[in-house]
Amino acid sequence: MQYKPILIVSGEPNSIFFEIFFKTLKKKKFKSSLVLIGSIKLLKLQMKELKYNIKINQISTNSLTNLKFDNKLINVIDVEYNCSKPFDKISNKSKDYIENCFKIAFKIINQGTTDKLISGPISKKSFLNKKYLGLTEYIAEKFNTQKKAMLIYNKKLSVCPLTTHLPLKKVVKEITKINIYEKTSLINNFYKKYVGYKPRIAILGLNPHCESVDKFNEDEKIIKPAVKYLKKLKYNILGPFSADTIFLKENRKKFDVIIGMYHDQVLTPIKTLFEYDAINITLGLPFLRVSPDHGPNEKMLGKNISNPISLIKAITFLDKKID
């Protein structure tokens, strides 16, 4: 069993990704080969602007399986991108470029070269153009994956929103027993296979204090019966819990994963607790897809002050012998 290469799609060209990638290579060495998919021209422009000096090894997708990589270099599969300066405003100009980067990565994965993928941040507005809720859904569709989940992972505590980047007015329709069963199963299987143990899972209610003045209470009619059913199947799950107290220190230490009903219900507290020390993992795919848990951060372009810890954690998580 060998260390398979880690593919890294650089994502939005006008983001902090190359900056944190340079910092990552300076801070840590990895056993797996890192193969960056992106524009060499842009890479060199940003490297010069940010005053880094790391040698580039350009490689071809046709011979990827036969090459030995040197982690003292940046191994790059070049993707054409028309740019004249290191940083610019995010626009629709980058859409085809990002799409081409993903196409190359998916081709390499499909040919069996590796099952490890890291994706850099993208702008949902310019790249996804309201066609997908997020990259989780975009990548899942490319591999015909129906059951999927977004896990924000930290070894102390992880969270999973039952719904991802969905407007709040649409959340209620997605609160179903089937959705809860699927997310719980994906989380349980992931932890047993890649983390090494059966997770303790808490599930949150939808309404404040799990109560509702409406005749139909989702917490009583949907969430509580779903938890009861999953407990019968021997899942280590409890709930529903009120979201306003579950993240208190004495409460959260009882669990490995907290499932919330909507995005900000669980992502706001997890980012408050761990800031950049977490990674975004897509569950349900036929390979491991991980991304740093932050966006392009356009306001910090070129300032060279961005924190690389989330990318370091992402690569470290994949930097192991995975079947």
N, C-alpha and C positions, 0 to 999 in steps of 0.2 A: 504494500500500500504506500503510495507516494503523495507528496504534497502537490495537489493540482494547482495550476495558476489561478490567480484571482483577477478576473476581468473588472476593470473600472471604467464605467462610462462617465465622462467628465461632466455631462449635463449642460446647463445653461452657461454659455461662454462668458457672459458678463456677470460673473458671480465670484464669490470668494474661494471657489473650489480649488483652483490651481494653487492659490496661496496656502491653503491648509494642507494640500498635497505636498508642496515643497517642505513645509514645516514638519510634516509627518516623516518624510524620508530623512530629514536631519536628526529627528529625535529618536527614531527607533529602526531597528533592522528586523526583517521578517524572513521566515523560512520559505514561505511560498513566493513564487514569482509574481510580481505585480505587472499587469499588462494594461496600460492606459489607452483608452480609445478616445481620440480627440484630435484637435488641430495642432500640428507641430508648430506651425507659424504663430498661432496665438500663444502657445506654450512658451516659445522663445521670447515673444514680446513681453509677456507678463513676468517671465523669469528675469529679464533684463531690468524691467521697471522696479521689481521688488528686490533686486540685487541678490539673486541666488545664482549659483553656478553648479549645475548638476548635468552631467553628460547624458545625451539622449541616444538610445539605441532603437532605430526605426526597424520595425519588423513587419512581415507580411502575413496575412491570415492564411495564405496557402501553405505556409511552412511552419505554422505555429506549433504543431505537435513535435517537430524535429529539432527545435531550437533550445539551447540552454541559455537561460537568462542570468544576467548579472544584476543583483539588487543594489549595486553601487551606481547603476545607471537608471534612467527612466526609460523603460521599455514601452514604446509607443506604436500603436497602429494609427497611421495618419488618416484623418478625415478632413476633406477640404472645407475651409471656411474663409469667406472673404472678409478680411479685416485689415485695417491700416494702423490701428492704435491698440494698445493693450486692453483698454477698458472703454466701454460704451454703454449707452442706456439699453435696458432690456426691451426687445421688440420682437415682432413676428419674424424678423430676419433670421433668427436662429432656429426656427421650427424644423426646417428640412435638415439642417446640420445635426440637431439632436436626434431626429428620427433616423438618420443614416448611422449614427453611432450605435443606437439600439439595435438596428438591423444587423450590424456586424456582430454585436455581442450575442444576439439570439442565434445567429448562424453558427457561431463557435460552440455555443451551448448545445445546440441541436446535433452537432456532429460528434458530441461526446468528449470534447477536449477537456472541459471542466464543468463543474456544477456550482461555481461560486461567482456571484456577481455583486458588485457595489455600484450604485448609481449616485452621481452627484445631484445636487439640488436643481430643480427646474422651476420656471414660472408657470403656474397652472393656467394663468390668464392667457399667456402668449403661446404656450406649447400645447396644452390640452384643449384650449379654446371651447370650454364647456361641454366637450364631448364625453369626458371622463371625470369622475369625482376627484381622482388623484392618480399618482403613478401606480399605486397598488392595483387599481382597476385596469389601468392601461396595460400593464405587464401581464396581469392575469388573463385578459382577453387574448393576448398574443399566443398564449399557451393553452387556450380553451379551458381555463381553470374556473370552475363554478363556485367551489367552496374556498373561500379565502378570508384572511384576517390580517389586520395591521397590529403588530405587537411592538410596543415601545419597550425595549428590553434594557434592564439594568439588573445585575446579579443580585442586588438587594431587594428590588421590587420592580415589577413590570406592570404595564397597563395595556388594555385592549379596548378600544371603543367598538361597541356593537355596530354603530354606523360611523362612517368616516367623514368626508367633507360634504356633509349633507345639510342643507338649510334646516333650521330648527323646526319649521312648520311641517316638514316632511318626515321628521324622525319617528313620530308615533306609529306611522304605518309600517315601519321596519322593525318595530319591537314585537317579534314573534317567537314562539317556542322553538320553531325550527332554527331560526337564526341563532338563538342562544345555544341550542344543542351543537350546532356546527362549529361555532366559535370556541366553545368549551372543549370539544373533541380535538380541534386543531391545536389548541394551546397545550392540552394534556399530552398529545402525541409528540409535539415539538420538544417539550421539556424532557420527556422520557428518553427521546432519541439523542438530542444534542446537548442537554444540560446534565442529564444523568439521574434524574429523580422525578417522582410524581408530584406535581405542584399543588400547593394549597391555594385554592381559588376563592375569591370573594366576588360576588356580583352585586352591583348597585341597583337601587330602585330608580325609576324614572322621575317620580314626583318628589317634591320637598318632603322630607321625613317619611317617604314611602306612603304618603297619604294623599287623598284627593277629595275635593268637594263634589266632584262629578260622580254620577251613579256608577260609571264604569271606571274602576281603578286598575290600571295596567300592572301595578305591583302585586295586587292580590289575584288578578285573573290570569296573568301571563307569566310574570317573572317567578313568583313563588311556586306555582305548580311545575314550572320548568326545572327549578332547583331541586324540588322534591323528586322528580323523575330521574335527574342526573345522579342524585345521591343513591338511588336504588341501583344504578348502573355502576356504583363504586367509584364515582368521581369524588375527589376531595374538595367539595364545593359547599359554600354557605351563602345565605342571603335571602332576600335582598336587604342591603344595608343602606342607611341614609348617607348620601354623598358628602354631607357637611361635616361628618365626624370620622369617616373611615380612614382618612389620611393622618389622623392624629398618631403620634409616635407609638403609643401602646396598642393601638388598633391595627395599624398597618404592619407591624412586625409579626403578626400572626399569619400573614399571607405572603405568597410569592408573586401572585398575579391578581390584579383587580380589574374586572370587566365592568366598563361603564356603558351607559346607554347611548351617549353621544360624545363627539370629539372633545370638546373643551371640558367636559365633566371629569375626564381623567388626565388629559394632556396638560391642562393648566397646573394641577398639583404636582405631577411628576416632573415637569420642567422647573417648577419652583424648588422642589427638593433636590434635584440632581443637575439642573442647568444643562450643560452640554454632555454630561456623562451618561448618555443613553444612546441607543441605536434603534433604527426603525427596521423591523424584519417582516417581510411578507410571508405569511404562512399559507400553505396549500399548494405552492408551486412545485414542479418536479426538480427544483434546484433551490439553492439558498440565495435569496436576494436581500441584501442589506443596504441601508443608506444612512448617512449621518442624519441626526435628528434636528435639522435646521434647514432653512431656505437659502436662496441666493444671497441674501443680505446686501442688497444693492447699495445701501447707504455707507457700507464700509469698504467698497471697492478701492483697491490701491493703497489702503492705509496700512496694510501689513500688521494689523493688530488683532486679527481674528484667531479664535481659539481652535486648535486642531483636535482636541481631545475626542470628539465624537467620531471623526474619521479614523483616528488611531484605534479606538475601541472597535469600530466596524471591521477594520482589517485584521485586528488581533483575534476577533471572534472567528473569522474565516481562516486564520493562519494555523490550521491544524489538519491532520489527516482525516478527511471525511470521505466515507464510501460513496 
